Amino acid sequence: MHGNRKAAAPGALKARCAATALLAAATVLTGCERGSSSGPGDTSATGPSGCPTAQARAQAAVREAEQTGLPWNGPTTGPAATSGKTIVYVAQTMTNPGVAGAADGVREAARVIGWNVRVIDGGGTPAGIQAAMSEAVALRPSGIVIGGFDPNSTSRQVARANSARIPLIGWHAVASPGPSKQPRLFTNVTTRVEDVAAISAQWIITHSDGHAGVVLITDDSIPFARDKAELIRKELATCSGVRLLAHENIPIPDASSRTPREISSLLARFQSRWTHSVAINDLYFGDAAPAFRAAGKPGSGPPFNIGAGDGSPSAFQRINSRQYQAATVPEPLSLQGWQIVDEFNRAFSGRPASGYVAPVHITTADNSDGATTWNPPGYQETYRKIWGK
């Protein structure tokens, strides 16, 4: 059919080029709007060709991340269990499902290895966390877990623990997994933020067949979250058919009050162009659900929403019931609790950290099997065997 078209006349061609230039300029100006969101503005969610190369790479990564029942890929050897140890878990706040889930895993593993665990709740405030760390150090335990907060916010307490030669292990305490020199941690247990960010963006590229209009929600006041959002943005940009409609900055403490209002505004602004969302934490979608519901949006989408981290029971419930969340990249919280206990056992035995980092996983309604947490198989049996328990 294209062979039957006649070439455009020179005058018509000039006029068409001028119109295209004006349209491009208008698009750039639209992207310069001020407000709580930023991005290229009201661009189309569909492009002419998608992104075959990026899409193929994303599809392969997503297929691997969605698998369940894979064999244990962590350590299989290590020191036998030491005895008579006491661990203090200092929690950023036990109302954070991730922090609480990791603490439960530590408790469970400690019962198996024969240790005592005490949890001290920092209550989510700087003063409360500092007081909790002071109490933990004063107890002179065998080891202290820094559960979900920045050790630099308790630098004096960390220094005292280091001076007393109390091993410190972080859970999501610093940006990268593994040992840390500054602040001094025996190891930090977490997934890799680069992997979590990449796979959440790749899920959108795959789910949309390379054509999506995306809203990205983050908390720019948290450096870790800001960096994660930037990594997500970069991965989305590998697909020419994906448009970032808005980068929405909503501080987590304000999420319950601000998210419904911002979601309503975004729905009015982008309408059907908004096909997918990604947030640095699942909790935003719990707060967004009433606004989606009020606007008459179906729970099963669009927009199709993925959480780039956490994997709380409430997120699993939304996914399983197809109510305003389609996927999450969950932390294996119980596994990470067991890993923390194993890492302490290595520290107490004069061994180096294991170096294990759990691979990323994507949970959807199709592969969750009705579960409310991501709990991969094999780790409990292996750690019992390592410890001789």
C-alpha positions as CSV (number, residue, x, y, z in Angstrom):
1,M,0.0,0.0,0.0
2,H,2.8,2.4,0.8
3,G,4.1,2.1,-2.8
4,N,1.0,3.9,-4.1
5,R,1.7,7.2,-2.2
6,K,2.8,10.2,-4.2
7,A,5.8,12.3,-3.0
8,A,4.8,15.4,-1.2
9,A,5.2,18.7,-3.0
10,P,8.1,20.9,-1.7
11,G,5.7,23.5,-0.2
12,A,3.7,20.9,1.6
13,L,6.9,19.3,2.9
14,K,8.1,22.6,4.3
15,A,4.8,23.2,6.0
16,R,4.7,19.7,7.5
17,C,8.3,20.1,8.8
18,A,7.3,23.5,10.4
19,A,4.3,21.9,12.1
20,T,6.4,19.1,13.4
21,A,8.9,21.5,14.9
22,L,6.1,23.5,16.6
23,L,4.7,20.3,18.0
24,A,8.1,19.2,19.4
25,A,8.6,22.6,21.0
26,A,5.2,22.4,22.6
27,T,6.0,19.0,24.0
28,V,9.2,20.3,25.6
29,L,7.4,23.3,27.1
30,T,4.7,20.9,28.5
31,G,7.5,18.9,30.2
32,C,8.6,22.1,32.1
33,E,5.5,22.4,34.3
34,R,6.2,23.1,37.9
35,G,4.6,21.1,40.7
36,S,4.9,18.0,42.8
37,S,5.7,15.9,39.7
38,S,8.2,16.2,37.0
39,G,8.9,14.5,33.7
40,P,8.2,14.9,30.0
41,G,4.6,15.8,30.5
42,D,1.5,14.7,28.6
43,T,3.2,12.5,26.0
44,S,1.6,9.6,24.2
45,A,1.8,6.2,25.9
46,T,2.3,4.5,22.6
47,G,5.2,4.8,20.1
48,P,5.4,3.6,16.6
49,S,7.8,0.8,17.1
50,G,8.3,-0.1,20.8
51,C,11.8,-1.4,21.6
52,P,12.4,-5.0,20.3
53,T,16.0,-5.3,21.7
54,A,15.2,-3.9,25.1
55,Q,12.0,-5.8,25.2
56,A,13.7,-9.1,24.5
57,R,16.2,-8.5,27.3
58,A,13.5,-7.5,29.7
59,Q,11.3,-10.5,28.9
60,A,14.2,-12.9,29.6
61,A,15.0,-11.2,32.9
62,V,11.3,-11.2,34.0
63,R,10.8,-14.8,33.1
64,E,13.8,-15.7,35.3
65,A,12.6,-13.4,38.2
66,E,9.1,-14.9,38.1
67,Q,10.2,-18.4,38.7
68,T,9.4,-20.1,42.0
69,G,10.8,-23.3,43.5
70,L,14.3,-22.7,42.3
71,P,17.0,-24.6,44.3
72,W,18.9,-22.8,47.1
73,N,21.8,-20.7,45.6
74,G,23.3,-19.5,48.9
75,P,26.0,-20.8,51.2
76,T,26.1,-24.6,51.9
77,T,29.1,-24.6,54.2
78,G,30.1,-22.7,57.3
79,P,30.9,-22.9,61.0
80,A,28.9,-25.1,63.3
81,A,26.6,-23.3,65.8
82,T,28.3,-21.3,68.6
83,S,26.3,-21.4,71.9
84,G,25.1,-19.0,74.5
85,K,24.7,-15.9,72.3
86,T,22.3,-13.0,72.7
87,I,21.3,-10.8,69.8
88,V,19.6,-7.4,70.0
89,Y,17.5,-6.3,67.0
90,V,17.1,-2.6,66.9
91,A,14.1,-1.8,64.7
92,Q,13.6,1.5,62.9
93,T,9.9,0.8,63.6
94,M,8.0,-2.4,64.0
95,T,5.1,-0.9,62.1
96,N,7.3,-1.2,59.0
97,P,6.3,-4.6,57.6
98,G,9.8,-5.2,56.1
99,V,11.6,-4.4,59.4
100,A,9.1,-6.6,61.4
101,G,9.3,-9.5,58.9
102,A,13.1,-9.6,59.1
103,A,12.9,-9.5,62.9
104,D,10.5,-12.5,62.8
105,G,13.0,-14.3,60.7
106,V,15.8,-13.6,63.2
107,R,13.7,-14.8,66.1
108,E,12.8,-18.0,64.2
109,A,16.4,-18.8,63.3
110,A,17.7,-17.9,66.8
111,R,15.3,-20.6,68.3
112,V,16.8,-23.1,66.0
113,I,20.4,-22.2,66.7
114,G,19.8,-21.8,70.4
115,W,20.3,-18.1,70.9
116,N,18.3,-15.4,72.7
117,V,16.9,-12.4,70.8
118,R,15.6,-9.1,72.1
119,V,13.8,-6.6,69.9
120,I,14.0,-2.9,70.7
121,D,11.6,-0.7,68.7
122,G,12.9,2.8,67.7
123,G,9.4,4.0,67.0
124,G,10.4,5.5,63.6
125,T,11.8,8.8,65.1
126,P,15.5,9.9,65.2
127,A,15.3,10.3,69.0
128,G,13.6,6.9,69.5
129,I,16.1,5.1,67.2
130,Q,19.1,6.7,69.0
131,A,17.6,5.8,72.4
132,A,17.0,2.2,71.2
133,M,20.6,1.9,70.0
134,S,22.0,3.3,73.3
135,E,20.0,0.7,75.2
136,A,21.2,-2.0,72.9
137,V,24.9,-1.1,73.4
138,A,24.4,-0.8,77.1
139,L,23.1,-4.4,77.3
140,R,26.5,-5.6,75.9
141,P,25.0,-8.3,73.7
142,S,26.9,-10.7,71.5
143,G,25.7,-8.8,68.4
144,I,23.3,-6.0,67.3
145,V,21.1,-5.8,64.2
146,I,20.6,-2.4,62.7
147,G,17.1,-3.0,61.4
148,G,16.2,-0.6,58.5
149,F,17.8,2.7,59.5
150,D,20.9,4.6,58.5
151,P,23.8,3.8,61.0
152,N,25.1,7.3,60.5
153,S,22.1,8.6,62.3
154,T,23.3,6.8,65.4
155,S,27.1,7.3,64.8
156,R,28.0,7.7,68.5
157,Q,26.2,4.5,69.5
158,V,27.8,2.7,66.5
159,A,31.2,3.9,67.6
160,R,30.7,2.6,71.1
161,A,29.6,-0.8,69.8
162,N,32.7,-0.9,67.5
163,S,34.9,0.0,70.5
164,A,33.3,-2.7,72.6
165,R,33.9,-5.2,69.7
166,I,30.2,-5.9,69.4
167,P,29.6,-7.1,65.8
168,L,27.0,-5.0,63.9
169,I,24.9,-6.5,61.1
170,G,22.6,-4.3,59.0
171,W,19.3,-5.1,57.4
172,H,18.8,-2.5,54.7
173,A,21.1,-0.3,56.7
174,V,23.3,0.9,53.9
175,A,22.8,1.0,50.1
176,S,24.9,-2.1,49.2
177,P,24.9,-5.7,50.5
178,G,28.0,-7.1,52.2
179,P,30.6,-5.7,54.6
180,S,30.9,-2.0,55.2
181,K,33.9,-0.1,56.4
182,Q,32.2,3.3,56.9
183,P,30.1,2.8,59.0
184,R,31.7,-0.4,60.2
185,L,29.3,-3.3,59.7
186,F,30.3,-7.0,59.6
187,T,27.8,-7.2,56.7
188,N,24.6,-5.7,55.4
189,V,21.8,-8.0,54.4
190,T,19.7,-6.7,51.5
191,T,18.9,-7.3,47.8
192,R,20.8,-5.2,45.3
193,V,19.0,-1.9,44.7
194,E,20.3,-2.0,41.1
195,D,18.6,-5.4,40.5
196,V,15.3,-4.3,42.2
197,A,15.1,-1.1,40.1
198,A,16.0,-2.8,36.9
199,I,13.6,-5.7,37.2
200,S,10.6,-3.5,38.1
201,A,11.2,-1.3,35.0
202,Q,11.7,-4.5,32.9
203,W,8.4,-5.8,34.1
204,I,6.7,-2.7,32.8
205,I,8.5,-3.0,29.5
206,T,7.4,-6.6,29.2
207,H,3.9,-6.2,30.5
208,S,3.2,-3.3,28.1
209,D,4.8,-4.9,25.1
210,G,7.1,-1.9,24.9
211,H,4.3,0.7,24.9
212,A,3.6,2.4,28.3
213,G,2.9,5.7,29.9
214,V,4.4,5.5,33.4
215,V,4.1,7.3,36.7
216,L,7.0,6.9,39.0
217,I,6.4,7.5,42.8
218,T,9.3,7.9,45.2
219,D,10.4,9.8,48.3
220,D,13.3,12.1,47.2
221,S,14.1,13.1,50.8
222,I,15.6,9.6,51.2
223,P,18.9,9.2,49.3
224,F,18.4,5.5,48.9
225,A,14.9,5.9,47.5
226,R,16.0,8.8,45.3
227,D,18.8,6.7,43.8
228,K,16.4,3.7,43.3
229,A,14.0,6.0,41.4
230,E,16.8,7.3,39.2
231,L,17.8,3.7,38.4
232,I,14.2,2.9,37.5
233,R,14.0,5.9,35.2
234,K,17.2,4.9,33.4
235,E,16.0,1.4,32.8
236,L,12.6,2.6,31.5
237,A,14.5,4.9,29.1
238,T,16.1,1.9,27.4
239,C,12.7,1.4,25.7
240,S,11.7,4.1,23.2
241,G,8.1,3.1,23.4
242,V,7.9,3.8,27.2
243,R,7.2,7.4,28.3
244,L,7.7,8.6,31.8
245,L,4.7,10.8,32.3
246,A,5.5,12.0,35.9
247,H,8.1,11.6,38.6
248,E,5.9,12.0,41.8
249,N,7.7,13.0,45.0
250,I,5.6,12.0,48.0
251,P,7.5,11.6,51.3
252,I,6.7,8.3,53.0
253,P,5.5,9.9,56.2
254,D,3.0,12.0,54.1
255,A,1.9,9.1,51.9
256,S,-1.5,8.4,53.5
257,S,-2.6,12.0,53.3
258,R,-1.0,13.1,50.0
259,T,-1.2,10.0,47.8
260,P,-5.0,10.0,47.2
261,R,-4.9,13.7,46.3
262,E,-2.0,13.3,43.9
263,I,-3.4,10.2,42.3
264,S,-6.7,12.0,41.6
265,S,-4.8,14.9,40.0
266,L,-2.7,12.6,37.9
267,L,-5.7,10.7,36.7
268,A,-7.4,13.9,35.6
269,R,-4.2,15.0,33.9
270,F,-3.2,11.9,32.0
271,Q,-6.4,9.9,31.7
272,S,-5.9,6.8,29.5
273,R,-2.3,7.8,28.7
274,W,-1.4,6.5,32.2
275,T,-1.0,2.8,31.8
276,H,1.5,1.7,34.4
277,S,2.9,2.8,37.8
278,V,6.1,2.0,39.7
279,A,6.7,3.0,43.3
280,I,9.8,2.6,45.5
281,N,7.6,1.0,48.1
282,D,4.4,-1.0,48.0
283,L,2.7,1.1,50.6
284,Y,1.9,3.9,48.1
285,F,-0.6,1.6,46.3
286,G,-2.5,0.9,49.5
287,D,-3.0,4.7,49.9
288,A,-3.7,5.1,46.2
289,A,-6.5,2.5,46.0
290,P,-9.3,4.8,47.2
291,A,-8.5,7.4,44.6
292,F,-8.4,4.8,41.8
293,R,-11.7,3.3,43.1
294,A,-13.4,6.7,43.3
295,A,-12.3,7.4,39.7
296,G,-14.0,4.2,38.5
297,K,-10.7,2.5,37.6
298,P,-10.9,-1.3,37.7
299,G,-8.8,-3.0,40.4
300,S,-7.1,-5.2,37.8
301,G,-5.9,-2.1,35.9
302,P,-5.0,0.0,34.0
303,P,-3.0,1.5,35.5
304,F,-1.0,-1.6,36.3
305,N,1.0,-1.0,39.4
306,I,4.3,-2.6,40.6
307,G,6.1,-2.0,43.9
308,A,9.9,-1.9,43.5
309,G,10.6,-3.3,47.0
310,D,9.1,-4.4,50.3
311,G,6.6,-7.2,49.6
312,S,4.4,-6.6,52.6
313,P,1.5,-9.0,53.4
314,S,-0.9,-6.2,52.4
315,A,0.8,-5.8,49.0
316,F,0.4,-9.6,48.5
317,Q,-3.2,-9.3,49.4
318,R,-3.8,-6.5,46.8
319,I,-2.0,-8.6,44.2
320,N,-3.8,-11.8,44.9
321,S,-7.2,-10.1,44.8
322,R,-6.2,-7.9,41.8
323,Q,-7.0,-4.7,43.6
324,Y,-4.8,-1.8,42.4
325,Q,-1.5,-3.7,42.4
326,A,-0.3,-6.1,39.8
327,A,3.1,-7.0,41.0
328,T,5.8,-6.5,43.6
329,V,9.6,-7.1,43.9
330,P,9.5,-8.6,47.4
331,E,12.3,-9.0,49.9
332,P,12.6,-12.6,51.2
333,L,12.2,-11.4,54.8
334,S,12.3,-14.6,56.7
335,L,15.3,-15.9,54.6
336,Q,17.1,-12.6,55.4
337,G,16.4,-13.1,59.1
338,W,18.0,-16.5,58.9
339,Q,20.9,-15.1,57.0
340,I,21.5,-12.5,59.7
341,V,21.8,-15.2,62.3
342,D,24.2,-17.2,60.1
343,E,26.3,-14.1,59.5
344,F,26.6,-13.5,63.2
345,N,27.6,-17.1,63.7
346,R,30.4,-16.6,61.1
347,A,31.5,-13.4,62.9
348,F,31.6,-15.2,66.3
349,S,33.6,-18.0,64.7
350,G,36.2,-15.6,63.2
351,R,35.0,-16.3,59.7
352,P,34.3,-13.7,56.9
353,A,30.8,-12.9,55.9
354,S,29.2,-15.3,53.5
355,G,28.8,-12.8,50.6
356,Y,25.3,-14.1,49.8
357,V,22.8,-11.8,48.2
358,A,19.3,-13.1,47.5
359,P,18.3,-12.8,43.8
360,V,15.4,-10.6,42.9
361,H,11.9,-12.1,42.5
362,I,8.7,-10.8,41.0
363,T,5.4,-11.8,42.6
364,T,2.1,-11.6,40.6
365,A,-1.3,-13.2,41.1
366,D,-0.2,-15.9,38.7
367,N,2.8,-17.2,40.7
368,S,2.0,-16.2,44.3
369,D,-0.1,-19.4,45.0
370,G,-2.1,-17.3,47.5
371,A,0.9,-16.6,49.7
372,T,1.3,-13.3,51.7
373,T,5.1,-13.3,51.7
374,W,7.9,-14.3,49.5
375,N,9.5,-17.3,51.2
376,P,11.8,-19.2,48.8
377,P,12.5,-22.9,49.5
378,G,15.7,-24.6,50.8
379,Y,17.3,-22.1,53.1
380,Q,16.1,-23.4,56.4
381,E,17.2,-27.0,55.7
382,T,20.6,-25.8,54.5
383,Y,21.3,-23.4,57.4
384,R,20.3,-26.2,59.9
385,K,22.8,-28.5,58.2
386,I,25.5,-25.9,58.4
387,W,24.9,-25.2,62.1
388,G,24.5,-28.9,62.9
389,K,21.0,-28.4,64.1
